[in-house]
Amino acid sequence: MDVTSSSAPEPEERGKGWKQEINELEALQQFAVESNEHTTEDTPTLTIVSIYHKTDRELWFEISRHLDLLRVPGHHLDFRIVPLTTNAEPERRQITSLLAKTDLQRARLVLLIVSVDAITALLQHSELCAMLCNEEGPTILPINVRPLFWQCPYTQLDPIPKEAVTLYANRDVACTTIAKSVHWFLMDAKEESNDAE
């Protein structure tokens, strides 16, 4: 069995740090993509899109370190990210929505990083909101990173963890809870794709 994931190489392999590279990509395109060069065309892919606000970037990196360890036997995990900004120009919001559209069409799961900044920015991206409301679209899993009272209209799944990540004395506990939930979802998605074949 071929087990692959889209975890990024260590910084010394790339010649620059992970955060620096993501920052450069975001600065150039407002959008970043992670991929794995070790996959073959016949390896099934499970695409996971993460939507977060730039102010939550450090929290997202903490969570993503745990997600990078996930494996789904016989499948490639393709992680994509959509960083949002508040009060972005209409042209920038449109570009973000257009770039996200392709990934959302392929995605099995969308991790919606929930904070007041993220939700404020998301509500300003009407096209992106419309894509998330599509019942035939991917499953939306809200990830509570900062305390916020908000009811997610896009999702069938309960937000995780129950308490916001920032409220945990040990954030690794919260990140592990998130990784377990994502893993269970991906294993179910794998079984569904195997049943469909």
Backbone as ProteinMPNN parsed JSONL, in Angstrom:
{"seq_chain_A": "MDVTSSSAPEPEERGKGWKQEINELEALQQFAVESNEHTTEDTPTLTIVSIYHKTDRELWFEISRHLDLLRVPGHHLDFRIVPLTTNAEPERRQITSLLAKTDLQRARLVLLIVSVDAITALLQHSELCAMLCNEEGPTILPINVRPLFWQCPYTQLDPIPKEAVTLYANRDVACTTIAKSVHWFLMDAKEESNDAE", "coords_chain_A": {"N_chain_A": [[0.821, -1.192, 0.0], [0.472, 2.178, -0.821], [1.301, 4.889, 1.031], [0.763, 8.207, 1.404], [1.308, 11.68, 2.086], [0.673, 15.213, 2.334], [2.539, 16.605, 3.752], [4.808, 19.198, 4.51], [8.259, 19.496, 3.491], [11.084, 19.577, 5.752], [12.354, 22.758, 6.903], [15.149, 23.04, 6.336], [15.442, 21.46, 4.095], [14.178, 22.857, 2.133], [15.456, 25.268, 2.013], [14.511, 27.609, 3.006], [12.472, 28.901, 5.639], [9.35, 27.393, 6.652], [7.23, 29.115, 7.466], [8.097, 31.501, 6.333], [8.014, 30.903, 3.601], [5.239, 30.437, 3.205], [4.28, 32.973, 3.885], [5.4, 34.46, 1.776], [4.075, 33.325, -0.424], [1.418, 33.992, 0.199], [1.623, 36.766, 0.09], [2.124, 37.142, -2.608], [-0.085, 35.931, -3.91], [-2.355, 35.851, -2.301], [-3.145, 33.401, -1.593], [-2.353, 30.052, -0.859], [-0.723, 26.961, -1.618], [-0.204, 23.614, -0.747], [1.606, 20.758, -1.646], [2.389, 17.348, -2.569], [5.16, 15.856, -3.921], [5.563, 13.162, -4.247], [3.478, 11.566, -5.133], [1.457, 9.45, -7.215], [-0.333, 9.446, -10.339], [-2.461, 7.664, -10.182], [-3.037, 7.458, -7.497], [-5.554, 7.845, -5.185], [-6.932, 10.984, -4.15], [-7.549, 12.923, -1.288], [-8.837, 15.944, -0.665], [-8.32, 18.642, 1.484], [-9.42, 21.686, 2.564], [-8.447, 24.593, 4.185], [-9.752, 27.39, 5.786], [-8.856, 30.444, 6.988], [-8.274, 33.386, 9.03], [-5.787, 35.886, 8.608], [-4.847, 36.886, 11.058], [-5.026, 34.722, 12.67], [-3.034, 33.063, 11.962], [-0.727, 31.974, 13.353], [-1.934, 30.258, 15.227], [-3.176, 28.542, 13.42], [-0.887, 27.357, 12.279], [0.04, 25.886, 14.458], [-2.019, 23.97, 14.705], [-1.88, 22.79, 12.162], [0.565, 21.461, 12.229], [-0.038, 19.187, 13.677], [-1.941, 18.048, 11.984], [-0.371, 17.443, 9.787], [0.717, 15.027, 10.417], [-1.15, 13.123, 9.884], [-2.307, 10.177, 8.232], [-3.763, 8.404, 5.549], [-4.239, 5.319, 4.56], [-3.325, 4.311, 1.302], [-4.188, 6.618, 0.105], [-3.682, 9.972, -1.007], [-3.164, 12.904, 0.815], [-4.195, 16.091, 0.288], [-3.536, 19.192, 1.199], [-4.93, 22.373, 1.274], [-4.899, 25.945, 1.548], [-6.777, 28.856, 2.42], [-6.239, 31.965, 3.046], [-7.769, 34.663, 4.702], [-8.523, 38.203, 4.705], [-9.568, 41.032, 6.584], [-11.754, 43.628, 5.55], [-10.853, 43.696, 2.887], [-10.084, 44.819, -0.423], [-12.64, 44.945, -2.991], [-11.813, 43.705, -5.417], [-9.723, 42.071, -4.542], [-11.099, 40.35, -2.819], [-12.675, 39.061, -4.708], [-10.726, 37.747, -6.256], [-9.677, 36.018, -4.295], [-11.954, 34.431, -3.853], [-12.293, 33.292, -6.416], [-9.912, 31.805, -6.687], [-10.228, 30.052, -4.56], [-12.445, 28.625, -5.343], [-11.928, 26.471, -7.18], [-10.495, 24.688, -5.532], [-12.4, 24.211, -3.528], [-14.312, 22.861, -4.985], [-13.081, 20.413, -5.4], [-12.662, 19.554, -2.838], [-13.069, 17.392, -0.006], [-13.378, 18.015, 2.573], [-13.717, 20.946, 4.51], [-11.941, 22.941, 6.616], [-12.975, 25.23, 8.729], [-11.67, 27.841, 10.239], [-12.498, 29.213, 13.183], [-12.909, 32.385, 14.39], [-13.413, 35.717, 15.636], [-12.305, 37.53, 13.797], [-11.965, 35.905, 11.505], [-14.611, 35.131, 10.865], [-15.805, 37.625, 10.462], [-14.339, 38.501, 8.208], [-15.016, 36.433, 6.435], [-17.777, 36.822, 6.102], [-17.683, 39.122, 4.622], [-16.859, 38.198, 2.205], [-18.849, 37.466, -0.003], [-19.199, 35.744, -2.232], [-17.618, 33.549, -1.544], [-18.93, 32.746, 0.789], [-21.365, 31.926, -0.35], [-20.473, 29.698, -1.8], [-19.772, 28.018, 0.311], [-22.246, 27.522, 1.399], [-23.439, 25.814, -0.349], [-25.2, 22.918, -0.662], [-24.372, 20.614, -1.923], [-21.713, 20.733, -1.795], [-18.447, 20.445, -0.199], [-17.978, 18.898, 3.068], [-18.224, 20.908, 5.946], [-16.184, 21.672, 8.607], [-16.176, 23.322, 11.514], [-13.565, 24.872, 13.317], [-12.875, 25.749, 16.49], [-10.984, 28.359, 17.417], [-10.701, 30.765, 18.775], [-12.578, 32.305, 21.419], [-16.004, 32.821, 20.662], [-19.296, 33.846, 19.995], [-21.333, 32.455, 17.796], [-23.348, 31.048, 15.306], [-22.835, 28.56, 13.087], [-23.879, 28.583, 9.819], [-23.196, 26.908, 7.776], [-22.658, 24.205, 8.151], [-22.772, 20.645, 8.833], [-21.554, 19.412, 10.83], [-20.557, 19.426, 14.287], [-18.829, 22.122, 15.91], [-15.33, 21.874, 16.7], [-12.5, 22.086, 18.92], [-14.711, 21.675, 21.805], [-14.318, 23.827, 23.585], [-12.617, 26.892, 22.875], [-9.424, 26.848, 21.21], [-7.527, 28.644, 22.251], [-8.199, 28.746, 24.921], [-7.22, 26.549, 26.192], [-4.914, 25.225, 28.52], [-2.836, 23.621, 27.729], [-2.176, 23.609, 24.544], [-1.633, 21.558, 22.785], [-3.326, 19.5, 23.488], [-5.829, 20.385, 22.579], [-5.221, 20.585, 19.822], [-4.691, 17.916, 19.244], [-7.216, 16.799, 19.637], [-8.55, 18.0, 17.496], [-7.078, 16.924, 15.325], [-7.688, 14.181, 15.628], [-10.475, 14.189, 15.113], [-10.502, 15.074, 12.434], [-9.06, 12.973, 11.291], [-10.829, 10.77, 11.734], [-12.974, 11.602, 10.138], [-11.713, 11.583, 7.585], [-11.042, 8.882, 7.32], [-13.595, 7.761, 7.17], [-14.402, 8.996, 4.789], [-12.611, 7.8, 3.057], [-13.53, 5.148, 3.124], [-16.062, 5.54, 1.986], [-15.301, 6.331, -0.605], [-14.047, 3.992, -1.438], [-16.241, 2.234, -1.402], [-17.745, 3.337, -3.436], [-16.368, 2.639, -5.689]], "CA_chain_A": [[0.0, 0.0, 0.0], [1.205, 3.436, -0.891], [0.789, 5.871, 1.979], [1.38, 9.499, 1.14], [0.662, 12.858, 2.673], [1.195, 16.446, 1.754], [3.292, 17.375, 4.746], [5.894, 19.97, 3.905], [9.604, 19.117, 3.912], [11.676, 20.401, 6.795], [12.897, 24.002, 6.336], [16.487, 22.925, 5.786], [15.344, 20.855, 2.784], [13.677, 23.861, 1.206], [16.348, 26.41, 1.949], [13.911, 28.714, 3.75], [11.504, 28.444, 6.625], [7.967, 27.119, 6.284], [6.425, 30.321, 7.631], [8.552, 32.483, 5.355], [7.507, 30.526, 2.289], [3.8, 30.687, 3.195], [4.105, 34.425, 3.839], [5.716, 34.919, 0.429], [2.98, 32.909, -1.297], [0.246, 34.812, 0.51], [1.879, 38.119, -0.392], [2.038, 37.141, -4.063], [-1.336, 35.477, -4.487], [-3.438, 35.787, -1.328], [-3.577, 32.019, -1.58], [-1.188, 29.177, -0.831], [-1.011, 25.566, -1.906], [0.788, 22.634, -0.331], [1.429, 19.528, -2.412], [3.38, 16.315, -2.346], [5.723, 15.438, -5.202], [5.762, 11.721, -4.254], [2.259, 10.853, -5.457], [1.275, 9.036, -8.595], [-1.632, 9.879, -10.84], [-3.53, 6.754, -9.796], [-3.278, 7.497, -6.06], [-6.712, 8.696, -4.886], [-6.61, 12.169, -3.369], [-8.543, 13.542, -0.418], [-8.454, 17.35, -0.541], [-8.784, 19.342, 2.68], [-9.206, 23.122, 2.428], [-8.544, 25.326, 5.454], [-10.028, 28.817, 5.632], [-8.527, 31.123, 8.241], [-7.906, 34.801, 8.927], [-4.341, 36.063, 8.795], [-4.513, 37.096, 12.47], [-5.024, 33.393, 13.305], [-2.007, 32.277, 11.278], [0.104, 31.204, 14.292], [-2.768, 29.163, 15.732], [-3.336, 27.585, 12.337], [0.352, 26.59, 12.145], [0.056, 24.891, 15.551], [-2.951, 22.896, 14.338], [-1.415, 22.105, 10.95], [1.656, 20.544, 12.591], [-0.688, 17.929, 14.065], [-2.593, 17.484, 10.802], [0.666, 16.919, 8.892], [1.042, 13.658, 10.817], [-2.231, 12.222, 9.491], [-2.121, 9.299, 7.077], [-4.9, 7.591, 5.142], [-3.628, 4.302, 3.701], [-3.739, 4.24, -0.088], [-4.687, 7.908, -0.361], [-2.852, 11.164, -0.869], [-3.849, 14.028, 1.449], [-3.824, 17.344, -0.365], [-3.962, 20.304, 2.047], [-4.957, 23.682, 0.632], [-5.288, 26.975, 2.504], [-7.35, 30.1, 1.92], [-6.136, 33.0, 4.077], [-8.664, 35.805, 4.505], [-8.208, 39.462, 5.368], [-10.741, 41.861, 6.832], [-11.82, 44.878, 4.774], [-10.081, 43.596, 1.641], [-10.683, 45.482, -1.585], [-13.531, 44.018, -3.71], [-11.054, 42.904, -6.393], [-8.974, 41.053, -3.803], [-12.082, 39.355, -2.366], [-13.071, 38.3, -5.884], [-9.606, 36.861, -6.584], [-9.656, 34.972, -3.274], [-13.077, 33.531, -4.128], [-12.015, 32.533, -7.641], [-8.868, 30.821, -6.413], [-10.761, 29.049, -3.639], [-13.521, 27.87, -5.99], [-11.4, 25.213, -7.711], [-10.177, 23.79, -4.427], [-13.637, 23.823, -2.845], [-14.994, 21.87, -5.821], [-12.385, 19.135, -5.21], [-12.499, 19.253, -1.408], [-13.969, 16.523, 0.755], [-13.536, 18.613, 3.886], [-13.251, 22.32, 4.692], [-11.717, 23.303, 8.009], [-13.27, 26.654, 8.883], [-11.03, 28.289, 11.475], [-13.48, 30.161, 13.711], [-12.536, 33.483, 15.287], [-14.184, 36.894, 15.237], [-11.702, 38.074, 12.575], [-12.237, 35.005, 10.384], [-16.024, 35.199, 10.495], [-16.023, 38.965, 9.903], [-13.793, 38.506, 6.843], [-15.792, 35.503, 5.616], [-19.052, 37.458, 5.771], [-17.393, 40.126, 3.596], [-16.609, 37.454, 0.964], [-20.168, 36.894, -0.294], [-19.078, 34.609, -3.157], [-17.093, 32.424, -0.772], [-20.047, 32.303, 1.647], [-22.31, 31.196, -1.2], [-19.88, 28.386, -2.093], [-19.832, 27.194, 1.513], [-23.653, 27.183, 1.654], [-23.855, 24.823, -1.337], [-25.445, 21.633, 0.004], [-23.65, 19.554, -2.62], [-20.287, 20.998, -1.629], [-17.731, 19.645, 0.807], [-18.38, 18.988, 4.471], [-17.563, 22.005, 6.65], [-15.899, 21.384, 10.013], [-15.677, 24.521, 12.199], [-12.519, 24.672, 14.322], [-12.91, 26.867, 17.44], [-9.649, 28.771, 17.863], [-10.863, 31.867, 19.73], [-13.977, 32.358, 21.879], [-16.896, 33.587, 19.799], [-20.675, 33.381, 19.914], [-21.725, 32.475, 16.402], [-23.893, 29.772, 14.859], [-22.364, 28.324, 11.723], [-24.956, 28.147, 8.935], [-22.64, 26.129, 6.666], [-22.105, 22.919, 8.53], [-23.523, 19.543, 9.41], [-20.741, 18.899, 11.935], [-20.389, 20.31, 15.441], [-17.486, 22.707, 16.018], [-14.368, 21.234, 17.599], [-12.954, 21.44, 20.154], [-15.873, 22.347, 22.44], [-13.771, 25.111, 24.04], [-11.665, 27.45, 21.91], [-8.03, 26.421, 21.377], [-6.793, 29.598, 23.095], [-8.573, 28.573, 26.328], [-6.54, 25.37, 26.717], [-3.603, 25.447, 29.138], [-1.92, 22.895, 26.854], [-2.819, 23.642, 23.23], [-1.47, 20.278, 22.105], [-4.532, 18.709, 23.767], [-6.836, 20.857, 21.625], [-4.784, 20.219, 18.47], [-4.865, 16.466, 19.123], [-8.66, 16.588, 19.458], [-8.846, 18.392, 16.117], [-6.474, 15.932, 14.423], [-8.479, 12.942, 15.72], [-11.747, 14.387, 14.407], [-10.208, 15.104, 11.001], [-8.687, 11.608, 10.924], [-12.046, 9.946, 11.656], [-13.707, 12.015, 8.952], [-10.997, 11.127, 6.393], [-11.17, 7.418, 7.221], [-14.948, 7.534, 6.656], [-14.391, 9.42, 3.38], [-11.885, 6.746, 2.319], [-14.441, 4.01, 3.002], [-17.087, 5.923, 1.018], [-14.721, 6.309, -1.951], [-13.835, 2.587, -1.76], [-17.556, 1.66, -1.694], [-18.227, 3.888, -4.707], [-15.617, 2.027, -6.82]], "C_chain_A": [[0.86, 1.248, 0.0], [0.556, 4.434, 0.055], [1.52, 7.175, 1.736], [0.651, 10.584, 1.897], [1.302, 14.087, 2.08], [1.967, 17.272, 2.769], [4.506, 18.01, 4.079], [7.252, 19.452, 4.365], [10.102, 20.047, 5.009], [12.307, 21.641, 6.17], [14.276, 23.86, 5.726], [16.473, 22.266, 4.41], [14.917, 21.873, 1.734], [14.612, 25.036, 1.048], [15.776, 27.64, 2.63], [12.84, 28.15, 4.665], [10.106, 28.313, 6.062], [7.126, 28.397, 6.353], [6.809, 31.381, 6.606], [7.991, 32.169, 3.973], [6.004, 30.783, 2.173], [3.535, 32.194, 3.111], [4.36, 34.97, 2.442], [4.6, 34.554, -0.546], [1.74, 33.766, -1.07], [0.423, 36.224, -0.029], [1.718, 38.188, -1.915], [0.627, 36.878, -4.566], [-2.539, 35.563, -3.566], [-3.939, 34.355, -1.189], [-2.334, 31.142, -1.579], [-1.618, 27.745, -1.024], [0.132, 24.716, -1.399], [0.554, 21.386, -1.17], [2.561, 18.565, -2.115], [3.861, 15.82, -3.705], [5.829, 13.921, -5.321], [4.51, 10.94, -4.62], [2.258, 10.458, -6.917], [-0.113, 9.457, -9.029], [-2.756, 8.958, -10.413], [-3.759, 6.689, -8.286], [-4.489, 8.394, -5.797], [-6.318, 9.837, -3.944], [-7.809, 12.605, -2.54], [-8.072, 14.977, -0.179], [-9.126, 17.968, 0.679], [-8.42, 20.81, 2.513], [-9.39, 23.762, 3.798], [-8.738, 26.799, 5.158], [-9.769, 29.473, 6.976], [-8.219, 32.588, 7.976], [-6.42, 34.934, 9.23], [-3.953, 36.299, 10.248], [-4.448, 35.775, 13.231], [-3.941, 32.484, 12.733], [-1.183, 31.42, 12.236], [-0.668, 30.035, 14.889], [-2.953, 28.096, 14.659], [-2.066, 26.739, 12.151], [0.464, 25.532, 13.246], [-0.826, 23.701, 15.194], [-2.408, 22.101, 13.158], [-0.249, 21.161, 11.221], [1.087, 19.184, 12.997], [-1.347, 17.256, 12.864], [-1.587, 16.89, 9.822], [1.037, 15.477, 9.22], [-0.018, 12.647, 10.385], [-1.862, 11.425, 8.248], [-3.43, 8.563, 6.819], [-4.34, 6.578, 4.153], [-4.225, 4.284, 2.292], [-4.256, 5.544, -0.668], [-3.64, 8.989, -0.137], [-3.701, 12.238, -0.203], [-3.313, 15.312, 0.851], [-4.398, 18.489, 0.459], [-3.851, 21.604, 1.271], [-5.366, 24.707, 1.685], [-5.813, 28.208, 1.784], [-7.265, 31.116, 3.054], [-7.028, 34.194, 3.727], [-8.106, 37.042, 5.184], [-9.507, 40.238, 5.537], [-10.617, 43.143, 6.03], [-10.934, 44.853, 3.532], [-10.831, 44.328, 0.529], [-11.57, 44.479, -2.324], [-12.801, 43.134, -4.724], [-10.297, 41.78, -5.707], [-9.907, 39.955, -3.299], [-12.496, 38.461, -3.534], [-11.972, 37.314, -6.284], [-9.537, 35.706, -5.584], [-10.755, 33.959, -3.545], [-12.826, 32.676, -5.365], [-10.965, 31.452, -7.411], [-9.379, 29.7, -5.509], [-11.772, 28.135, -4.326], [-13.044, 26.503, -6.488], [-11.128, 24.214, -6.597], [-11.427, 23.332, -3.692], [-14.416, 22.791, -3.66], [-14.378, 20.484, -5.648], [-12.409, 18.655, -3.768], [-13.53, 18.262, -0.897], [-14.302, 17.17, 2.091], [-12.991, 20.033, 3.862], [-13.136, 22.554, 6.188], [-11.894, 24.813, 8.101], [-12.759, 27.089, 10.244], [-11.843, 29.451, 12.031], [-12.856, 31.107, 14.735], [-13.35, 34.678, 14.83], [-13.624, 37.507, 13.955], [-12.045, 37.225, 11.354], [-13.685, 35.113, 9.927], [-16.365, 36.564, 9.904], [-15.533, 39.011, 8.452], [-14.605, 37.592, 5.93], [-17.121, 36.132, 5.188], [-18.878, 38.568, 4.737], [-17.133, 39.487, 2.229], [-17.911, 36.743, 0.566], [-20.092, 35.694, -1.242], [-18.571, 33.366, -2.436], [-18.165, 31.869, 0.16], [-21.039, 31.47, 0.848], [-21.78, 29.804, -1.535], [-19.975, 27.46, -0.887], [-21.261, 26.753, 1.833], [-24.183, 26.122, 0.691], [-23.988, 23.456, -0.673], [-24.702, 20.478, -0.652], [-22.143, 19.714, -2.499], [-19.667, 20.127, -0.555], [-18.332, 19.811, 2.201], [-17.566, 20.085, 5.137], [-17.405, 21.6, 8.115], [-15.363, 22.649, 10.667], [-14.668, 24.144, 13.279], [-12.503, 25.908, 15.221], [-11.492, 27.229, 17.87], [-9.697, 29.892, 18.881], [-12.323, 31.902, 20.162], [-14.815, 33.289, 21.01], [-18.288, 33.005, 19.897], [-21.131, 33.572, 18.484], [-22.249, 31.103, 16.039], [-23.57, 29.602, 13.385], [-23.505, 27.818, 10.842], [-24.491, 27.167, 7.851], [-22.427, 24.654, 6.961], [-23.123, 21.91, 9.023], [-22.798, 19.016, 10.648], [-20.64, 19.925, 13.058], [-18.979, 20.88, 15.461], [-16.617, 21.927, 17.005], [-13.204, 22.183, 17.824], [-14.102, 22.229, 20.767], [-15.481, 23.733, 22.949], [-12.754, 25.589, 23.008], [-10.233, 27.028, 22.243], [-7.278, 27.341, 22.331], [-7.127, 29.464, 24.575], [-7.891, 27.367, 26.975], [-5.197, 25.761, 27.333], [-2.519, 24.781, 28.287], [-2.602, 22.791, 25.48], [-2.647, 22.346, 22.45], [-2.676, 19.369, 22.334], [-5.626, 19.094, 22.774], [-6.481, 20.43, 20.2], [-4.93, 18.723, 18.221], [-6.331, 16.121, 18.919], [-9.065, 16.907, 18.019], [-8.323, 17.34, 15.144], [-7.252, 14.617, 14.448], [-9.785, 13.064, 14.95], [-11.541, 14.396, 12.899], [-9.853, 13.699, 10.514], [-9.921, 10.72, 10.77], [-12.854, 10.303, 10.427], [-13.037, 11.458, 7.69], [-11.084, 9.615, 6.223], [-12.568, 7.048, 6.716], [-15.028, 7.89, 5.176], [-13.69, 8.388, 2.517], [-12.805, 5.559, 2.089], [-15.537, 4.31, 1.979], [-16.54, 5.857, -0.399], [-14.433, 4.867, -2.387], [-15.152, 1.906, -2.116], [-18.088, 2.107, -3.045], [-17.552, 3.214, -5.91], [-16.134, 0.678, -7.199]], "O_chain_A": [[1.845, 1.349, 0.731], [-0.614, 4.781, -0.109], [2.744, 7.245, 1.848], [-0.499, 10.41, 2.299], [2.334, 14.015, 1.413], [2.041, 18.495, 2.657], [5.137, 17.422, 3.2], [7.39, 19.014, 5.508], [9.603, 21.161, 5.172], [12.752, 21.589, 5.023], [14.564, 24.485, 4.706], [17.396, 22.482, 3.624], [15.273, 21.743, 0.563], [14.561, 25.733, 0.035], [16.492, 28.625, 2.815], [12.367, 27.032, 4.463], [9.722, 29.017, 5.128], [6.4, 28.721, 5.413], [5.945, 32.078, 6.073], [7.545, 33.067, 3.26], [5.543, 31.294, 1.152], [2.669, 32.634, 2.356], [3.628, 35.839, 1.97], [4.219, 35.363, -1.392], [1.094, 34.21, -2.019], [-0.524, 36.814, -0.549], [1.229, 39.187, -2.443], [0.178, 37.507, -5.524], [-3.663, 35.361, -4.026], [-5.052, 34.133, -0.711], [-1.352, 31.471, -2.246], [-2.723, 27.353, -0.65], [1.3, 25.052, -1.594], [-0.594, 20.997, -1.382], [3.559, 18.924, -1.49], [3.056, 15.411, -4.542], [6.156, 13.424, -6.398], [4.491, 9.725, -4.426], [2.957, 11.045, -7.744], [-0.964, 9.785, -8.202], [-3.896, 9.403, -10.288], [-4.61, 5.92, -7.838], [-4.466, 9.575, -6.145], [-5.48, 9.668, -3.059], [-8.938, 12.649, -3.03], [-7.03, 15.198, 0.438], [-10.334, 17.836, 0.878], [-7.248, 21.145, 2.34], [-10.375, 23.498, 4.487], [-7.99, 27.391, 4.38], [-10.379, 29.111, 7.982], [-7.939, 32.983, 6.844], [-5.87, 34.17, 10.023], [-2.841, 35.95, 10.645], [-3.877, 35.716, 14.32], [-3.933, 31.28, 12.989], [-0.959, 30.242, 11.956], [-0.122, 28.942, 15.041], [-2.896, 26.9, 14.943], [-2.157, 25.539, 11.894], [0.926, 24.419, 12.998], [-0.419, 22.552, 15.364], [-2.471, 20.872, 13.155], [-0.089, 20.163, 10.519], [1.675, 18.148, 12.69], [-1.313, 16.031, 12.741], [-1.905, 15.941, 9.106], [1.612, 14.78, 8.384], [0.195, 11.441, 10.507], [-1.199, 11.925, 7.339], [-4.118, 8.151, 7.754], [-4.002, 6.937, 3.025], [-5.442, 4.247, 2.109], [-4.715, 5.576, -1.81], [-2.832, 8.925, 0.79], [-4.841, 12.462, -0.61], [-2.113, 15.581, 0.905], [-5.604, 18.735, 0.428], [-2.811, 21.903, 0.684], [-6.1, 24.376, 2.616], [-5.36, 28.556, 0.693], [-8.126, 31.13, 3.934], [-7.033, 34.667, 2.59], [-7.315, 36.945, 6.122], [-10.428, 40.112, 4.731], [-9.523, 43.678, 5.85], [-10.337, 45.865, 3.168], [-12.057, 44.434, 0.552], [-11.29, 43.28, -2.293], [-13.127, 41.957, -4.875], [-10.232, 40.665, -6.223], [-9.562, 38.774, -3.34], [-12.651, 37.251, -3.371], [-12.264, 36.166, -6.617], [-9.359, 34.552, -5.975], [-10.516, 32.753, -3.475], [-13.111, 31.479, -5.366], [-11.111, 30.324, -7.881], [-9.005, 28.539, -5.677], [-11.932, 26.983, -3.923], [-13.698, 25.49, -6.236], [-11.484, 23.04, -6.701], [-11.505, 22.177, -3.273], [-15.102, 21.942, -3.092], [-15.086, 19.482, -5.742], [-12.199, 17.471, -3.506], [-14.695, 18.283, -1.294], [-15.358, 16.918, 2.673], [-11.943, 20.299, 3.274], [-14.102, 22.39, 6.934], [-11.063, 25.577, 7.611], [-13.34, 26.75, 11.275], [-11.884, 30.533, 11.443], [-12.355, 30.694, 15.781], [-13.922, 34.652, 13.74], [-14.394, 37.96, 13.108], [-12.375, 37.757, 10.295], [-13.954, 35.18, 8.728], [-17.133, 36.648, 8.945], [-16.238, 39.505, 7.572], [-14.856, 37.937, 4.775], [-17.537, 35.987, 4.038], [-19.834, 38.917, 4.046], [-17.184, 40.172, 1.208], [-18.046, 35.539, 0.782], [-20.838, 34.73, -1.076], [-19.044, 32.258, -2.692], [-18.293, 30.653, 0.303], [-21.501, 30.429, 1.315], [-22.542, 28.837, -1.553], [-20.226, 26.263, -1.034], [-21.46, 25.719, 2.47], [-25.272, 25.588, 0.903], [-23.006, 22.901, -0.178], [-24.431, 19.469, -0.002], [-21.384, 18.913, -3.044], [-20.29, 19.186, -0.064], [-19.091, 20.744, 2.465], [-16.359, 20.186, 4.921], [-18.376, 21.231, 8.775], [-14.219, 23.029, 10.416], [-14.89, 23.216, 14.056], [-12.157, 26.997, 14.765], [-10.864, 26.475, 18.613], [-8.837, 29.973, 19.758], [-13.212, 31.571, 19.377], [-14.393, 34.394, 20.669], [-18.446, 31.784, 19.883], [-21.297, 34.697, 18.013], [-21.658, 30.094, 16.424], [-23.982, 30.403, 12.547], [-24.043, 26.739, 11.09], [-25.312, 26.654, 7.091], [-22.039, 23.913, 6.058], [-24.179, 22.259, 9.551], [-23.373, 18.256, 11.426], [-20.638, 21.132, 12.816], [-18.032, 20.198, 15.072], [-17.102, 21.397, 18.004], [-12.947, 23.028, 16.966], [-14.429, 23.322, 20.304], [-16.222, 24.699, 22.766], [-12.108, 24.778, 22.345], [-9.877, 26.873, 23.412], [-6.474, 26.87, 23.136], [-6.41, 30.012, 25.413], [-7.981, 27.19, 28.19], [-4.437, 26.531, 26.746], [-1.419, 25.314, 28.144], [-3.501, 21.972, 25.29], [-3.433, 22.061, 21.547], [-3.012, 18.557, 21.473], [-6.276, 18.223, 22.196], [-7.346, 19.967, 19.457], [-5.257, 18.308, 17.109], [-6.658, 15.247, 18.117], [-9.833, 16.166, 17.404], [-9.044, 16.914, 14.242], [-7.456, 14.002, 13.401], [-10.164, 12.151, 14.217], [-12.32, 13.79, 12.164], [-10.296, 13.283, 9.444], [-10.044, 9.997, 9.782], [-13.367, 9.418, 9.742], [-13.719, 10.919, 6.818], [-11.188, 9.123, 5.1], [-12.71, 6.12, 5.919], [-15.65, 7.169, 4.396], [-14.106, 8.123, 1.389], [-12.858, 5.02, 0.984], [-15.903, 3.437, 1.192], [-17.227, 5.383, -1.304], [-14.558, 4.545, -3.569], [-15.189, 1.086, -3.033], [-18.792, 1.358, -3.722], [-18.097, 3.217, -7.014], [-15.609, 0.052, -8.12]]}, "name": "protein", "num_of_chains": 1, "seq": "MDVTSSSAPEPEERGKGWKQEINELEALQQFAVESNEHTTEDTPTLTIVSIYHKTDRELWFEISRHLDLLRVPGHHLDFRIVPLTTNAEPERRQITSLLAKTDLQRARLVLLIVSVDAITALLQHSELCAMLCNEEGPTILPINVRPLFWQCPYTQLDPIPKEAVTLYANRDVACTTIAKSVHWFLMDAKEESNDAE"}
